[in-house]
Amino acid sequence: MRGLGAVAPGGRTLRGKACVLAMALLIWSAGLAAAQGAPPLGPKDGAGLPPTDLDRVTVGSPAPDFTLEAKDGVVVTLSSFVGRKNIVLVFYRGHW
Amino acid sequence: MADKISRDDGKAPDFVFLSDPGHRVIDRYGLWNPAGKGWPHPATFVIDRGGIVRWKFVEVDYRVRASNQQILEALSRLR
């Protein structure tokens, strides 16, 4: 994770112009159930689209919105940062 | 898991780890690796304050990643 860690200090130097929030998306192997009573997790639209389409999200288009859970049950929605922060969104290959 | 991650200076990471059980966000972004081990193709997106993708790096060879410099340069172009 050294590479990801190195982004954060650089992000801080940009804070005057652009706040950075880096998120890593991972697959968790079996069994992480959605919390009871939490807002629905996952993407906000696009159900039924094929899962592999590397050209689906393009520069200049809106990033598909989603809500996912971080550790300790904190829930994060991508669109909550609109008007507030720039985002670095990293999809990391790996699982724990 | 995030507790296991530390930067070179030994401090905890100051970014957020999200979990995507069922790979639904991975699928929405079209990143599902059909080799079927439950992984996405590695990808990095820089998204501006309007929610618009301003820079994208996707590479099916997992050994080829966006460099920190590339990401920071993309960010530096945003307000």
Backbone of each chain as nested JSON, in Angstrom:
{
  "chains": [
    {"id": "A", "residues": [
      {"number": 1, "name": "MET", "atoms": {"N": [0.834, -1.213, 0.0], "CA": [0.0, 0.0, 0.0], "C": [0.856, 1.245, 0.0]}},
      {"number": 2, "name": "ARG", "atoms": {"N": [2.161, 1.055, -0.224], "CA": [3.04, 2.221, -0.148], "C": [2.595, 3.262, -1.166]}},
      {"number": 3, "name": "GLY", "atoms": {"N": [2.206, 2.819, -2.381], "CA": [1.813, 3.78, -3.405], "C": [0.62, 4.604, -2.971]}},
      {"number": 4, "name": "LEU", "atoms": {"N": [-0.38, 3.937, -2.417], "CA": [-1.573, 4.699, -2.003], "C": [-1.218, 5.647, -0.88]}},
      {"number": 5, "name": "GLY", "atoms": {"N": [-0.382, 5.19, 0.03], "CA": [-0.029, 6.048, 1.148], "C": [0.672, 7.295, 0.676]}},
      {"number": 6, "name": "ALA", "atoms": {"N": [1.436, 7.18, -0.398], "CA": [2.18, 8.347, -0.864], "C": [1.269, 9.383, -1.474]}},
      {"number": 7, "name": "VAL", "atoms": {"N": [0.048, 9.015, -1.863], "CA": [-0.844, 10.027, -2.431], "C": [-1.281, 10.989, -1.345]}},
      {"number": 8, "name": "ALA", "atoms": {"N": [-1.506, 10.473, -0.164], "CA": [-2.104, 11.318, 0.875], "C": [-1.217, 12.509, 1.231]}},
      {"number": 9, "name": "PRO", "atoms": {"N": [0.073, 12.342, 1.428], "CA": [0.863, 13.547, 1.744], "C": [0.816, 14.551, 0.608]}},
      {"number": 10, "name": "GLY", "atoms": {"N": [0.844, 14.078, -0.638], "CA": [0.727, 14.997, -1.771], "C": [-0.614, 15.699, -1.744]}},
      {"number": 11, "name": "GLY", "atoms": {"N": [-1.642, 14.947, -1.359], "CA": [-2.973, 15.553, -1.281], "C": [-2.986, 16.718, -0.322]}},
      {"number": 12, "name": "ARG", "atoms": {"N": [-2.279, 16.562, 0.775], "CA": [-2.309, 17.649, 1.753], "C": [-1.691, 18.92, 1.162]}},
      {"number": 13, "name": "THR", "atoms": {"N": [-0.66, 18.782, 0.325], "CA": [-0.054, 20.0, -0.202], "C": [-0.995, 20.709, -1.165]}},
      {"number": 14, "name": "LEU", "atoms": {"N": [-1.972, 20.013, -1.687], "CA": [-2.914, 20.644, -2.605], "C": [-4.105, 21.252, -1.88]}},
      {"number": 15, "name": "ARG", "atoms": {"N": [-4.116, 21.136, -0.551], "CA": [-5.347, 21.444, 0.161], "C": [-5.788, 22.881, -0.071]}},
      {"number": 16, "name": "GLY", "atoms": {"N": [-4.84, 23.795, -0.343], "CA": [-5.25, 25.161, -0.616], "C": [-6.142, 25.257, -1.836]}},
      {"number": 17, "name": "LYS", "atoms": {"N": [-5.915, 24.41, -2.835], "CA": [-6.671, 24.479, -4.08], "C": [-7.734, 23.391, -4.166]}},
      {"number": 18, "name": "ALA", "atoms": {"N": [-7.417, 22.226, -3.657], "CA": [-8.308, 21.1, -3.887], "C": [-8.162, 20.107, -2.764]}},
      {"number": 19, "name": "CYS", "atoms": {"N": [-9.208, 19.866, -2.056], "CA": [-9.15, 18.828, -1.042], "C": [-9.231, 17.463, -1.702]}},
      {"number": 20, "name": "VAL", "atoms": {"N": [-8.565, 16.531, -1.123], "CA": [-8.498, 15.21, -1.723], "C": [-9.015, 14.187, -0.741]}},
      {"number": 21, "name": "LEU", "atoms": {"N": [-9.871, 13.374, -1.22], "CA": [-10.262, 12.223, -0.428], "C": [-10.009, 11.0, -1.273]}},
      {"number": 22, "name": "ALA", "atoms": {"N": [-9.187, 10.128, -0.781], "CA": [-8.914, 8.916, -1.536], "C": [-9.744, 7.793, -0.956]}},
      {"number": 23, "name": "MET", "atoms": {"N": [-10.341, 7.06, -1.804], "CA": [-11.102, 5.913, -1.327], "C": [-10.613, 4.69, -2.067]}},
      {"number": 24, "name": "ALA", "atoms": {"N": [-10.485, 3.613, -1.39], "CA": [-10.126, 2.365, -2.048], "C": [-11.323, 1.443, -2.001]}},
      {"number": 25, "name": "LEU", "atoms": {"N": [-11.69, 0.915, -3.109], "CA": [-12.772, -0.05, -3.151], "C": [-12.184, -1.433, -3.228]}},
      {"number": 26, "name": "LEU", "atoms": {"N": [-12.644, -2.305, -2.412], "CA": [-12.121, -3.66, -2.434], "C": [-13.278, -4.623, -2.484]}},
      {"number": 27, "name": "ILE", "atoms": {"N": [-13.007, -5.771, -2.997], "CA": [-13.941, -6.88, -2.816], "C": [-13.653, -7.494, -1.461]}},
      {"number": 28, "name": "TRP", "atoms": {"N": [-14.669, -7.687, -0.675], "CA": [-14.5, -8.482, 0.54], "C": [-14.981, -9.885, 0.226]}},
      {"number": 29, "name": "SER", "atoms": {"N": [-14.207, -10.857, 0.535], "CA": [-14.656, -12.223, 0.311], "C": [-15.809, -12.509, 1.262]}},
      {"number": 30, "name": "ALA", "atoms": {"N": [-16.498, -13.535, 0.969], "CA": [-17.828, -13.842, 1.479], "C": [-18.229, -13.222, 2.815]}},
      {"number": 31, "name": "GLY", "atoms": {"N": [-19.444, -12.744, 2.862], "CA": [-20.052, -12.657, 4.181], "C": [-20.083, -11.3, 4.834]}},
      {"number": 32, "name": "LEU", "atoms": {"N": [-19.825, -10.218, 4.135], "CA": [-19.994, -8.932, 4.8], "C": [-21.417, -8.468, 4.533]}},
      {"number": 33, "name": "ALA", "atoms": {"N": [-22.289, -8.66, 5.478], "CA": [-23.7, -8.343, 5.265], "C": [-23.938, -6.852, 5.411]}},
      {"number": 34, "name": "ALA", "atoms": {"N": [-24.888, -6.334, 4.683], "CA": [-25.268, -4.933, 4.848], "C": [-25.857, -4.729, 6.234]}},
      {"number": 35, "name": "ALA", "atoms": {"N": [-25.567, -3.592, 6.826], "CA": [-26.07, -3.317, 8.171], "C": [-27.587, -3.183, 8.138]}},
      {"number": 36, "name": "GLN", "atoms": {"N": [-28.249, -3.673, 9.166], "CA": [-29.702, -3.542, 9.243], "C": [-30.069, -2.079, 9.441]}},
      {"number": 37, "name": "GLY", "atoms": {"N": [-31.028, -1.592, 8.687], "CA": [-31.52, -0.247, 8.902], "C": [-30.653, 0.82, 8.293]}},
      {"number": 38, "name": "ALA", "atoms": {"N": [-29.557, 0.472, 7.664], "CA": [-28.695, 1.472, 7.036], "C": [-29.285, 1.836, 5.672]}},
      {"number": 39, "name": "PRO", "atoms": {"N": [-28.884, 2.98, 5.12], "CA": [-29.352, 3.287, 3.769], "C": [-28.883, 2.194, 2.814]}},
      {"number": 40, "name": "PRO", "atoms": {"N": [-29.639, 1.987, 1.724], "CA": [-29.228, 0.93, 0.793], "C": [-27.833, 1.211, 0.265]}},
      {"number": 41, "name": "LEU", "atoms": {"N": [-27.027, 0.18, 0.25], "CA": [-25.648, 0.333, -0.17], "C": [-25.508, -0.013, -1.636]}},
      {"number": 42, "name": "GLY", "atoms": {"N": [-24.464, 0.509, -2.27], "CA": [-24.182, 0.144, -3.642], "C": [-24.501, 1.289, -4.579]}},
      {"number": 43, "name": "PRO", "atoms": {"N": [-24.486, 1.002, -5.882], "CA": [-24.715, 2.045, -6.867], "C": [-26.164, 2.544, -6.836]}},
      {"number": 44, "name": "LYS", "atoms": {"N": [-26.348, 3.768, -7.268], "CA": [-27.676, 4.374, -7.234], "C": [-28.467, 4.096, -8.505]}},
      {"number": 45, "name": "ASP", "atoms": {"N": [-27.809, 3.653, -9.536], "CA": [-28.523, 3.367, -10.782], "C": [-27.752, 2.296, -11.544]}},
      {"number": 46, "name": "GLY", "atoms": {"N": [-28.245, 1.977, -12.727], "CA": [-27.481, 1.114, -13.63], "C": [-27.588, -0.356, -13.328]}},
      {"number": 47, "name": "ALA", "atoms": {"N": [-28.615, -0.771, -12.579], "CA": [-28.783, -2.205, -12.358], "C": [-29.001, -2.893, -13.699]}},
      {"number": 48, "name": "GLY", "atoms": {"N": [-28.355, -4.015, -13.875], "CA": [-28.542, -4.759, -15.112], "C": [-27.54, -4.45, -16.188]}},
      {"number": 49, "name": "LEU", "atoms": {"N": [-26.684, -3.443, -15.968], "CA": [-25.621, -3.211, -16.944], "C": [-24.594, -4.344, -16.854]}},
      {"number": 50, "name": "PRO", "atoms": {"N": [-23.949, -4.676, -17.97], "CA": [-22.914, -5.716, -17.892], "C": [-21.799, -5.284, -16.948]}},
      {"number": 51, "name": "PRO", "atoms": {"N": [-21.214, -6.207, -16.225], "CA": [-20.233, -5.833, -15.203], "C": [-18.88, -5.404, -15.745]}},
      {"number": 52, "name": "THR", "atoms": {"N": [-18.559, -5.798, -16.97], "CA": [-17.25, -5.455, -17.512], "C": [-17.439, -4.583, -18.749]}},
      {"number": 53, "name": "ASP", "atoms": {"N": [-17.073, -3.332, -18.615], "CA": [-17.158, -2.383, -19.729], "C": [-16.231, -1.236, -19.374]}},
      {"number": 54, "name": "LEU", "atoms": {"N": [-14.988, -1.368, -19.783], "CA": [-13.972, -0.443, -19.311], "C": [-14.18, 0.973, -19.847]}},
      {"number": 55, "name": "ASP", "atoms": {"N": [-15.003, 1.107, -20.884], "CA": [-15.248, 2.438, -21.44], "C": [-16.53, 3.067, -20.921]}},
      {"number": 56, "name": "ARG", "atoms": {"N": [-17.171, 2.425, -19.943], "CA": [-18.463, 2.956, -19.485], "C": [-18.32, 4.322, -18.845]}},
      {"number": 57, "name": "VAL", "atoms": {"N": [-17.352, 4.468, -17.962], "CA": [-17.172, 5.739, -17.26], "C": [-16.089, 6.507, -17.991]}},
      {"number": 58, "name": "THR", "atoms": {"N": [-16.436, 7.664, -18.514], "CA": [-15.497, 8.394, -19.36], "C": [-15.182, 9.754, -18.754]}},
      {"number": 59, "name": "VAL", "atoms": {"N": [-14.026, 10.282, -19.139], "CA": [-13.655, 11.626, -18.714], "C": [-14.688, 12.604, -19.273]}},
      {"number": 60, "name": "GLY", "atoms": {"N": [-15.15, 13.491, -18.404], "CA": [-16.155, 14.468, -18.796], "C": [-17.569, 14.065, -18.446]}},
      {"number": 61, "name": "SER", "atoms": {"N": [-17.754, 12.815, -18.036], "CA": [-19.094, 12.37, -17.66], "C": [-19.193, 12.301, -16.138]}},
      {"number": 62, "name": "PRO", "atoms": {"N": [-20.412, 12.32, -15.599], "CA": [-20.537, 12.213, -14.145], "C": [-20.078, 10.842, -13.648]}},
      {"number": 63, "name": "ALA", "atoms": {"N": [-19.427, 10.844, -12.517], "CA": [-19.059, 9.583, -11.885], "C": [-20.326, 8.95, -11.3]}},
      {"number": 64, "name": "PRO", "atoms": {"N": [-20.597, 7.686, -11.616], "CA": [-21.803, 7.054, -11.067], "C": [-21.823, 7.145, -9.546]}},
      {"number": 65, "name": "ASP", "atoms": {"N": [-22.961, 7.541, -9.035], "CA": [-23.074, 7.738, -7.592], "C": [-23.276, 6.406, -6.889]}},
      {"number": 66, "name": "PHE", "atoms": {"N": [-22.827, 6.34, -5.642], "CA": [-22.999, 5.118, -4.866], "C": [-22.91, 5.453, -3.386]}},
      {"number": 67, "name": "THR", "atoms": {"N": [-23.373, 4.503, -2.574], "CA": [-23.215, 4.569, -1.123], "C": [-22.597, 3.259, -0.671]}},
      {"number": 68, "name": "LEU", "atoms": {"N": [-21.51, 3.348, 0.049], "CA": [-20.854, 2.151, 0.553], "C": [-20.431, 2.373, 1.999]}},
      {"number": 69, "name": "GLU", "atoms": {"N": [-20.099, 1.277, 2.625], "CA": [-19.766, 1.32, 4.04], "C": [-18.255, 1.259, 4.216]}},
      {"number": 70, "name": "ALA", "atoms": {"N": [-17.769, 2.132, 5.073], "CA": [-16.373, 2.06, 5.487], "C": [-16.307, 1.283, 6.795]}},
      {"number": 71, "name": "LYS", "atoms": {"N": [-15.156, 1.188, 7.375], "CA": [-15.046, 0.422, 8.616], "C": [-15.785, 1.15, 9.725]}},
      {"number": 72, "name": "ASP", "atoms": {"N": [-16.111, 0.442, 10.745], "CA": [-16.854, 0.968, 11.894], "C": [-18.248, 1.432, 11.494]}},
      {"number": 73, "name": "GLY", "atoms": {"N": [-18.735, 0.969, 10.382], "CA": [-20.11, 1.274, 10.012], "C": [-20.333, 2.646, 9.417]}},
      {"number": 74, "name": "VAL", "atoms": {"N": [-19.278, 3.425, 9.246], "CA": [-19.439, 4.745, 8.626], "C": [-19.884, 4.548, 7.185]}},
      {"number": 75, "name": "VAL", "atoms": {"N": [-20.904, 5.284, 6.782], "CA": [-21.466, 5.15, 5.444], "C": [-21.058, 6.368, 4.625]}},
      {"number": 76, "name": "VAL", "atoms": {"N": [-20.601, 6.107, 3.416], "CA": [-20.083, 7.178, 2.557], "C": [-20.842, 7.181, 1.234]}},
      {"number": 77, "name": "THR", "atoms": {"N": [-21.345, 8.337, 0.854], "CA": [-22.013, 8.512, -0.442], "C": [-21.166, 9.443, -1.297]}},
      {"number": 78, "name": "LEU", "atoms": {"N": [-20.863, 8.996, -2.517], "CA": [-19.967, 9.778, -3.369], "C": [-20.51, 11.186, -3.609]}},
      {"number": 79, "name": "SER", "atoms": {"N": [-21.792, 11.314, -3.876], "CA": [-22.349, 12.619, -4.22], "C": [-22.363, 13.584, -3.038]}},
      {"number": 80, "name": "SER", "atoms": {"N": [-22.111, 13.095, -1.832], "CA": [-22.077, 13.994, -0.678], "C": [-20.902, 14.957, -0.738]}},
      {"number": 81, "name": "PHE", "atoms": {"N": [-19.934, 14.657, -1.591], "CA": [-18.771, 15.517, -1.71], "C": [-18.946, 16.602, -2.773]}},
      {"number": 82, "name": "VAL", "atoms": {"N": [-20.037, 16.544, -3.515], "CA": [-20.26, 17.557, -4.555], "C": [-20.311, 18.933, -3.906]}},
      {"number": 83, "name": "GLY", "atoms": {"N": [-19.596, 19.865, -4.501], "CA": [-19.524, 21.207, -3.954], "C": [-18.527, 21.358, -2.835]}},
      {"number": 84, "name": "ARG", "atoms": {"N": [-17.919, 20.238, -2.411], "CA": [-17.026, 20.293, -1.257], "C": [-15.616, 19.849, -1.578]}},
      {"number": 85, "name": "LYS", "atoms": {"N": [-15.458, 18.683, -2.163], "CA": [-14.121, 18.125, -2.33], "C": [-13.957, 17.48, -3.702]}},
      {"number": 86, "name": "ASN", "atoms": {"N": [-12.73, 17.545, -4.202], "CA": [-12.35, 16.674, -5.304], "C": [-12.063, 15.29, -4.738]}},
      {"number": 87, "name": "ILE", "atoms": {"N": [-12.207, 14.283, -5.558], "CA": [-12.083, 12.903, -5.089], "C": [-11.084, 12.142, -5.944]}},
      {"number": 88, "name": "VAL", "atoms": {"N": [-10.239, 11.38, -5.279], "CA": [-9.455, 10.347, -5.956], "C": [-10.1, 9.023, -5.578]}},
      {"number": 89, "name": "LEU", "atoms": {"N": [-10.651, 8.339, -6.546], "CA": [-11.36, 7.077, -6.306], "C": [-10.527, 5.946, -6.877]}},
      {"number": 90, "name": "VAL", "atoms": {"N": [-10.074, 5.072, -6.008], "CA": [-9.172, 4.003, -6.421], "C": [-9.873, 2.676, -6.231]}},
      {"number": 91, "name": "PHE", "atoms": {"N": [-9.944, 1.892, -7.298], "CA": [-10.44, 0.523, -7.205], "C": [-9.221, -0.372, -7.082]}},
      {"number": 92, "name": "TYR", "atoms": {"N": [-9.12, -0.994, -5.93], "CA": [-7.924, -1.748, -5.649], "C": [-8.202, -3.238, -5.819]}},
      {"number": 93, "name": "ARG", "atoms": {"N": [-7.335, -3.896, -6.537], "CA": [-7.493, -5.331, -6.73], "C": [-6.95, -6.03, -5.503]}},
      {"number": 94, "name": "GLY", "atoms": {"N": [-7.849, -6.664, -4.8], "CA": [-7.375, -7.406, -3.633], "C": [-8.525, -7.622, -2.695]}},
      {"number": 95, "name": "HIS", "atoms": {"N": [-8.361, -8.497, -1.781], "CA": [-9.392, -8.68, -0.763], "C": [-8.731, -9.259, 0.466]}},
      {"number": 96, "name": "TRP", "atoms": {"N": [-9.42, -9.02, 1.562], "CA": [-8.898, -9.487, 2.84], "C": [-9.857, -10.471, 3.457]}}
    ]},
    {"id": "B", "residues": [
      {"number": 1, "name": "MET", "atoms": {"N": [-8.866, -4.275, 8.835], "CA": [-7.966, -4.366, 7.686], "C": [-7.231, -3.059, 7.497]}},
      {"number": 2, "name": "ALA", "atoms": {"N": [-7.966, -1.951, 7.567], "CA": [-7.305, -0.663, 7.385], "C": [-6.255, -0.448, 8.46]}},
      {"number": 3, "name": "ASP", "atoms": {"N": [-6.407, -1.114, 9.598], "CA": [-5.411, -0.975, 10.653], "C": [-4.083, -1.573, 10.242]}},
      {"number": 4, "name": "LYS", "atoms": {"N": [-4.091, -2.452, 9.285], "CA": [-2.844, -3.072, 8.869], "C": [-2.064, -2.204, 7.901]}},
      {"number": 5, "name": "ILE", "atoms": {"N": [-2.718, -1.183, 7.413], "CA": [-2.082, -0.348, 6.4], "C": [-1.36, 0.791, 7.089]}},
      {"number": 6, "name": "SER", "atoms": {"N": [-0.128, 1.006, 6.773], "CA": [0.546, 2.168, 7.328], "C": [1.439, 2.762, 6.26]}},
      {"number": 7, "name": "ARG", "atoms": {"N": [1.619, 4.044, 6.342], "CA": [2.495, 4.697, 5.395], "C": [3.937, 4.502, 5.832]}},
      {"number": 8, "name": "ASP", "atoms": {"N": [4.809, 4.967, 4.987], "CA": [6.227, 4.807, 5.285], "C": [6.604, 5.474, 6.603]}},
      {"number": 9, "name": "ASP", "atoms": {"N": [5.862, 6.526, 6.971], "CA": [6.224, 7.2, 8.224], "C": [5.533, 6.568, 9.423]}},
      {"number": 10, "name": "GLY", "atoms": {"N": [4.848, 5.451, 9.192], "CA": [4.276, 4.708, 10.299], "C": [2.94, 5.24, 10.787]}},
      {"number": 11, "name": "LYS", "atoms": {"N": [2.388, 6.237, 10.132], "CA": [1.107, 6.776, 10.599], "C": [-0.039, 6.068, 9.896]}},
      {"number": 12, "name": "ALA", "atoms": {"N": [-1.208, 6.168, 10.477], "CA": [-2.389, 5.541, 9.888], "C": [-2.753, 6.269, 8.589]}},
      {"number": 13, "name": "PRO", "atoms": {"N": [-3.373, 5.562, 7.665], "CA": [-3.75, 6.233, 6.413], "C": [-4.83, 7.279, 6.663]}},
      {"number": 14, "name": "ASP", "atoms": {"N": [-4.785, 8.364, 5.926], "CA": [-5.819, 9.396, 6.085], "C": [-6.765, 9.375, 4.897]}},
      {"number": 15, "name": "PHE", "atoms": {"N": [-6.96, 8.212, 4.312], "CA": [-7.985, 8.077, 3.298], "C": [-8.939, 6.977, 3.738]}},
      {"number": 16, "name": "VAL", "atoms": {"N": [-10.047, 6.909, 3.058], "CA": [-11.152, 6.051, 3.491], "C": [-11.158, 4.773, 2.675]}},
      {"number": 17, "name": "PHE", "atoms": {"N": [-11.257, 3.658, 3.344], "CA": [-11.449, 2.379, 2.67], "C": [-12.924, 2.032, 2.677]}},
      {"number": 18, "name": "LEU", "atoms": {"N": [-13.459, 1.773, 1.51], "CA": [-14.843, 1.325, 1.403], "C": [-14.873, -0.127, 0.973]}},
      {"number": 19, "name": "SER", "atoms": {"N": [-15.865, -0.833, 1.429], "CA": [-16.019, -2.217, 0.996], "C": [-17.184, -2.326, 0.035]}},
      {"number": 20, "name": "ASP", "atoms": {"N": [-17.043, -3.159, -0.926], "CA": [-18.031, -3.325, -1.993], "C": [-18.47, -4.782, -2.054]}},
      {"number": 21, "name": "PRO", "atoms": {"N": [-19.134, -5.252, -1.002], "CA": [-19.552, -6.65, -1.004], "C": [-20.525, -6.894, -2.147]}},
      {"number": 22, "name": "GLY", "atoms": {"N": [-20.348, -7.98, -2.845], "CA": [-21.186, -8.212, -4.002], "C": [-20.743, -7.445, -5.228]}},
      {"number": 23, "name": "HIS", "atoms": {"N": [-19.653, -6.735, -5.126], "CA": [-19.018, -6.034, -6.257], "C": [-20.013, -5.227, -7.089]}},
      {"number": 24, "name": "ARG", "atoms": {"N": [-20.997, -4.604, -6.449], "CA": [-22.034, -3.906, -7.225], "C": [-21.533, -2.565, -7.751]}},
      {"number": 25, "name": "VAL", "atoms": {"N": [-20.7, -1.873, -6.982], "CA": [-20.158, -0.613, -7.488], "C": [-19.097, -0.91, -8.541]}},
      {"number": 26, "name": "ILE", "atoms": {"N": [-18.313, -1.949, -8.305], "CA": [-17.331, -2.376, -9.301], "C": [-18.028, -2.653, -10.634]}},
      {"number": 27, "name": "ASP", "atoms": {"N": [-19.148, -3.349, -10.576], "CA": [-19.902, -3.655, -11.801], "C": [-20.458, -2.377, -12.428]}},
      {"number": 28, "name": "ARG", "atoms": {"N": [-20.945, -1.475, -11.585], "CA": [-21.535, -0.233, -12.125], "C": [-20.499, 0.551, -12.886]}},
      {"number": 29, "name": "TYR", "atoms": {"N": [-19.26, 0.521, -12.399], "CA": [-18.178, 1.222, -13.073], "C": [-17.593, 0.404, -14.228]}},
      {"number": 30, "name": "GLY", "atoms": {"N": [-18.127, -0.806, -14.439], "CA": [-17.673, -1.619, -15.56], "C": [-16.305, -2.245, -15.351]}},
      {"number": 31, "name": "LEU", "atoms": {"N": [-15.904, -2.415, -14.101], "CA": [-14.538, -2.829, -13.817], "C": [-14.406, -4.293, -13.416]}},
      {"number": 32, "name": "TRP", "atoms": {"N": [-15.489, -5.013, -13.467], "CA": [-15.43, -6.416, -13.014], "C": [-14.464, -7.198, -13.887]}},
      {"number": 33, "name": "ASN", "atoms": {"N": [-13.527, -7.888, -13.238], "CA": [-12.559, -8.716, -13.95], "C": [-13.19, -10.063, -14.218]}},
      {"number": 34, "name": "PRO", "atoms": {"N": [-13.453, -10.37, -15.496], "CA": [-14.174, -11.609, -15.793], "C": [-13.39, -12.876, -15.487]}},
      {"number": 35, "name": "ALA", "atoms": {"N": [-12.128, -12.761, -15.132], "CA": [-11.403, -13.945, -14.675], "C": [-12.032, -14.514, -13.415]}},
      {"number": 36, "name": "GLY", "atoms": {"N": [-12.874, -13.709, -12.78], "CA": [-13.802, -14.277, -11.81], "C": [-13.25, -14.624, -10.456]}},
      {"number": 37, "name": "LYS", "atoms": {"N": [-12.2, -13.942, -10.044], "CA": [-11.702, -14.195, -8.698], "C": [-12.297, -13.206, -7.708]}},
      {"number": 38, "name": "GLY", "atoms": {"N": [-13.225, -12.401, -8.153], "CA": [-13.845, -11.435, -7.255], "C": [-13.163, -10.1, -7.237]}},
      {"number": 39, "name": "TRP", "atoms": {"N": [-12.331, -9.845, -8.227], "CA": [-11.552, -8.607, -8.237], "C": [-11.997, -7.672, -9.34]}},
      {"number": 40, "name": "PRO", "atoms": {"N": [-11.796, -6.373, -9.126], "CA": [-11.955, -5.426, -10.227], "C": [-10.66, -5.319, -11.015]}},
      {"number": 41, "name": "HIS", "atoms": {"N": [-10.779, -4.85, -12.258], "CA": [-9.576, -4.327, -12.899], "C": [-9.161, -3.089, -12.112]}},
      {"number": 42, "name": "PRO", "atoms": {"N": [-7.88, -2.964, -11.784], "CA": [-7.481, -1.78, -11.024], "C": [-7.781, -0.512, -11.809]}},
      {"number": 43, "name": "ALA", "atoms": {"N": [-8.289, 0.491, -11.119], "CA": [-8.649, 1.739, -11.785], "C": [-8.53, 2.887, -10.816]}},
      {"number": 44, "name": "THR", "atoms": {"N": [-8.212, 4.041, -11.35], "CA": [-8.167, 5.269, -10.565], "C": [-8.937, 6.339, -11.313]}},
      {"number": 45, "name": "PHE", "atoms": {"N": [-9.826, 7.014, -10.6], "CA": [-10.579, 8.122, -11.173], "C": [-10.32, 9.373, -10.35]}},
      {"number": 46, "name": "VAL", "atoms": {"N": [-10.118, 10.488, -11.029], "CA": [-10.088, 11.782, -10.354], "C": [-11.396, 12.48, -10.699]}},
      {"number": 47, "name": "ILE", "atoms": {"N": [-12.142, 12.836, -9.666], "CA": [-13.497, 13.372, -9.812], "C": [-13.521, 14.766, -9.221]}},
      {"number": 48, "name": "ASP", "atoms": {"N": [-14.06, 15.726, -9.956], "CA": [-14.03, 17.1, -9.464], "C": [-15.209, 17.391, -8.546]}},
      {"number": 49, "name": "ARG", "atoms": {"N": [-15.267, 18.63, -8.035], "CA": [-16.287, 19.0, -7.061], "C": [-17.684, 18.98, -7.643]}},
      {"number": 50, "name": "GLY", "atoms": {"N": [-17.793, 18.942, -8.972], "CA": [-19.107, 18.821, -9.586], "C": [-19.514, 17.374, -9.817]}},
      {"number": 51, "name": "GLY", "atoms": {"N": [-18.685, 16.434, -9.366], "CA": [-18.997, 15.028, -9.563], "C": [-18.643, 14.512, -10.95]}},
      {"number": 52, "name": "ILE", "atoms": {"N": [-17.849, 15.281, -11.7], "CA": [-17.491, 14.894, -13.061], "C": [-16.118, 14.23, -13.06]}},
      {"number": 53, "name": "VAL", "atoms": {"N": [-16.016, 13.135, -13.803], "CA": [-14.727, 12.466, -13.967], "C": [-13.823, 13.364, -14.803]}},
      {"number": 54, "name": "ARG", "atoms": {"N": [-12.658, 13.692, -14.269], "CA": [-11.739, 14.555, -14.98], "C": [-10.488, 13.817, -15.452]}},
      {"number": 55, "name": "TRP", "atoms": {"N": [-10.249, 12.643, -14.885], "CA": [-9.089, 11.847, -15.273], "C": [-9.381, 10.412, -14.91]}},
      {"number": 56, "name": "LYS", "atoms": {"N": [-8.875, 9.539, -15.754], "CA": [-9.216, 8.123, -15.571], "C": [-8.005, 7.291, -15.93]}},
      {"number": 57, "name": "PHE", "atoms": {"N": [-7.743, 6.274, -15.153], "CA": [-6.685, 5.313, -15.471], "C": [-7.235, 3.925, -15.209]}},
      {"number": 58, "name": "VAL", "atoms": {"N": [-7.357, 3.14, -16.243], "CA": [-7.791, 1.75, -16.108], "C": [-6.805, 0.883, -16.876]}},
      {"number": 59, "name": "GLU", "atoms": {"N": [-6.367, -0.192, -16.28], "CA": [-5.371, -1.045, -16.929], "C": [-5.633, -2.479, -16.512]}},
      {"number": 60, "name": "VAL", "atoms": {"N": [-5.862, -3.336, -17.48], "CA": [-6.197, -4.711, -17.122], "C": [-4.982, -5.471, -16.602]}},
      {"number": 61, "name": "ASP", "atoms": {"N": [-3.792, -4.985, -16.909], "CA": [-2.594, -5.583, -16.335], "C": [-2.416, -4.992, -14.948]}},
      {"number": 62, "name": "TYR", "atoms": {"N": [-2.669, -5.786, -13.928], "CA": [-2.697, -5.247, -12.572], "C": [-1.351, -4.729, -12.116]}},
      {"number": 63, "name": "ARG", "atoms": {"N": [-0.309, -5.08, -12.85], "CA": [1.02, -4.618, -12.471], "C": [1.282, -3.187, -12.939]}},
      {"number": 64, "name": "VAL", "atoms": {"N": [0.414, -2.698, -13.807], "CA": [0.596, -1.342, -14.34], "C": [-0.391, -0.43, -13.622]}},
      {"number": 65, "name": "ARG", "atoms": {"N": [0.132, 0.494, -12.846], "CA": [-0.735, 1.365, -12.046], "C": [-0.515, 2.814, -12.409]}},
      {"number": 66, "name": "ALA", "atoms": {"N": [-1.505, 3.63, -12.108], "CA": [-1.309, 5.072, -12.182], "C": [-0.246, 5.461, -11.162]}},
      {"number": 67, "name": "SER", "atoms": {"N": [0.644, 6.315, -11.582], "CA": [1.663, 6.758, -10.628], "C": [1.095, 7.876, -9.762]}},
      {"number": 68, "name": "ASN", "atoms": {"N": [1.708, 8.058, -8.607], "CA": [1.278, 9.162, -7.75], "C": [1.433, 10.489, -8.477]}},
      {"number": 69, "name": "GLN", "atoms": {"N": [2.499, 10.604, -9.269], "CA": [2.708, 11.872, -9.972], "C": [1.59, 12.122, -10.974]}},
      {"number": 70, "name": "GLN", "atoms": {"N": [1.172, 11.086, -11.683], "CA": [0.068, 11.259, -12.625], "C": [-1.198, 11.716, -11.914]}},
      {"number": 71, "name": "ILE", "atoms": {"N": [-1.465, 11.104, -10.769], "CA": [-2.679, 11.453, -10.033], "C": [-2.591, 12.886, -9.534]}},
      {"number": 72, "name": "LEU", "atoms": {"N": [-1.454, 13.251, -8.982], "CA": [-1.307, 14.603, -8.45], "C": [-1.362, 15.641, -9.564]}},
      {"number": 73, "name": "GLU", "atoms": {"N": [-0.819, 15.304, -10.722], "CA": [-0.909, 16.243, -11.841], "C": [-2.356, 16.429, -12.274]}},
      {"number": 74, "name": "ALA", "atoms": {"N": [-3.11, 15.338, -12.289], "CA": [-4.528, 15.449, -12.643], "C": [-5.266, 16.312, -11.621]}},
      {"number": 75, "name": "LEU", "atoms": {"N": [-4.957, 16.117, -10.349], "CA": [-5.598, 16.911, -9.306], "C": [-5.219, 18.379, -9.397]}},
      {"number": 76, "name": "SER", "atoms": {"N": [-3.965, 18.637, -9.781], "CA": [-3.506, 20.018, -9.786], "C": [-4.238, 20.849, -10.829]}},
      {"number": 77, "name": "ARG", "atoms": {"N": [-4.862, 20.186, -11.796], "CA": [-5.607, 20.914, -12.819], "C": [-7.017, 21.277, -12.355]}},
      {"number": 78, "name": "LEU", "atoms": {"N": [-7.425, 20.776, -11.218], "CA": [-8.771, 21.059, -10.721], "C": [-8.738, 22.272, -9.796]}},
      {"number": 79, "name": "ARG", "atoms": {"N": [-9.867, 22.978, -9.726], "CA": [-9.912, 24.113, -8.803], "C": [-10.056, 23.642, -7.377]}}
    ]}
  ]
}
